[in-house]
Amino acid sequence: MSTFDRYKRTGIYQSAVLCIGWNDWIRDRVRKALKGDSMPQDDRLIYLITRAQHSLMTHLKKELNARGTSITPVQAGILFLLRKNAHTMTKLSRSLSIDNSAITGLVDRLEKSGLAQRTADPADRRTYLIRITEKGKAEIDRAYVTIKRVNEEIKSGFSTDEVRTFKRVLNSLLERFAK
């Protein structure tokens, strides 16, 4: 008999809500729900992918901070793109699959930090090109060392074939669900 059923039978349900037994009742109900109609643990791909992505980004942020790098992983993505060529905000947004308004905020912070700058686009006076600054190049070069090391950490413990298969699966997901 669950804690809730005991309280309900004795007529002191209202008191049960206020006491420690409430936690037992919640825990009991959650366990029952998870045993019932819930999705099997092995089929929770969205959950697992999301958790893995969050864990990796948290780890990467910590590593970048520990190495004295002042940028986030997302800012690093922008600076890596800008290292090759200047881009419009729209092109950055599309390349990184990030909403335009989020790109605007990210570029604002990069510009405020002196890592990027906006310049008028000579081909289209209505838009701006985002360019990396010398300070931005130095920062992304420092970040690159850490990002490369974390990338190697991710692969450690897996065979070359496992890594190749993992990359194939990830690329297939990206192709299938791209905007």
N, C-alpha and C positions, 0 to 999 in steps of 0.2 A: 504494500500500500504506500503510495507517495505521501510526502509531507502535506501537500495540498489536500489530498483526500482525508487524511487524519484530521486536519483542522476543520474541514468542511463537515465531517461527520460529528465532531464534538461541538459544532456551532460557534467556534471562535475564529472564523475566517477573517473577520475584520482585524483582529489582533495579530493574526498571522502575517498580514501585510506589513505590519510595523516591526516585526521581530526578525531575527536571523533566519528563521525557517523560510522566509521569503526567498533567500538566495538558493536554498535547497530546492524549493519548488521550481524556480526558474531553471536551475541546472537540470533538474529532472525533466522538465518540459522540453528543453533544448535537446537533451539526449534522445528523448522519444521522437522528436521531429527529425533529427538527423538519421535515426534508424529507419524511419518510414519512407516517405516519398522523395527523399533528397537524392540528388545526382550522385552516382558512384564517384568515389574519390579520384579514380583514374581518368574520368571524363571531364574534369573541371579545367579545360585548357585555357579559357579566358582568364580564370582566376590565377592559374599557375604562371601564365605568361605575364600577367600584370604584376604579380608578386615578384617574379624574377627581374622584370624591368625596374621596378621600384628599388629592389635590393641593390641591383647593379648601379643605378644612378646615385643612390645614397652612398655606396662604397666609393664610387668615383669622386663625388663631391668631397668626401672626407680626405681622400688621397690628394686631390688637387689643393685643398686647403692646407694639408700637412706639408706640402712641398712649396708653400708660399705663392701659389697661383691665385690670382684674384677673380678668376672667371668661373662660371658654372659650366657644366657639360653642354647645355643648350647654347650658351654664348660661344663656347669653343666650336660648336658645329657651324655657327655663322662665320666666325673668324677663319675656319678652315676653307669655307667656300670663298670668302673674300680674299684669301691669300692668293688664289689663282686669278680672279678677275673681280672688278667692281660689279655689283648687282643692284637691280631695283628692289624695292621692298616686295613687290609682287613675285619676283623671281626667287627671292629668299624664302618667301612664304611657301611657294610651290615646291621648291627643292627640299625643304625640311618638313613639309606637311604640317605647318604651323599656321594658325589663323593670322590674318593680316594685322589685327589689333594687337596680338601677342608679339608679333615681329616688331611692330612700332615701339612697344615698350622695351623690348630687348635692345633694339638699335639705339633708342634714347639713352639707355644705361651704358651701352658701349661707347656712345659718343661723349657722354658726360665723364666717363673714365678716361677719355682720350685714346681709346683703342680703335675707334672707327670714326669716320666723318661722312657727312652728306655733302655731295656736290651736285650742281645742276647737270642734268643729262643733256649734252649738246644735241642729241638726236631728237629729244622730246622735252621741250621746256616745261611741260606739266609735271614731270617726274624728277626724282633725284636718284643719283647713283650712290650707293653706299660703298665706301672704300676703307680698307684697313690702313691704319697709320703705322709708323715705324714702331711706336710703343705697342701696338696691337700685334705686330709681327713678332716682337720679342716675347710677348706674353704667350702667344700661341706656340712658339717654339719651346718655351718652358713647359707648357701644358702637354705638348706632344709626347715628351719623354714619359710623363706619368700615364697618359692615356695608352700609350703603347705597352707599358708595363702591366697595366690593369687588363688590357686585351690579352696579354700572354697568361696572366693569372686565370682568366676565364677558360682558356684552352688547356691549362695544365690539368693532368689527370685523365684527359681524353685522348684516344688514339687519333691519328691523322684522318682515318676513315670516319670516325665519329664526328669530328669537327666538320669535315666536308659534308656529311649528311645533315648535320645541324644547320649549316649555312644554306644548304639546298632547301630544307624545310622552311627556314625563315624567309628566304627569297621567294619561295612559292607562296607563302602567306602574304607577303608584301604585294606580289603581282596580282593575286586573286582579290585582295580587299583594298587595293589602291583606290583613291578617290577618283 
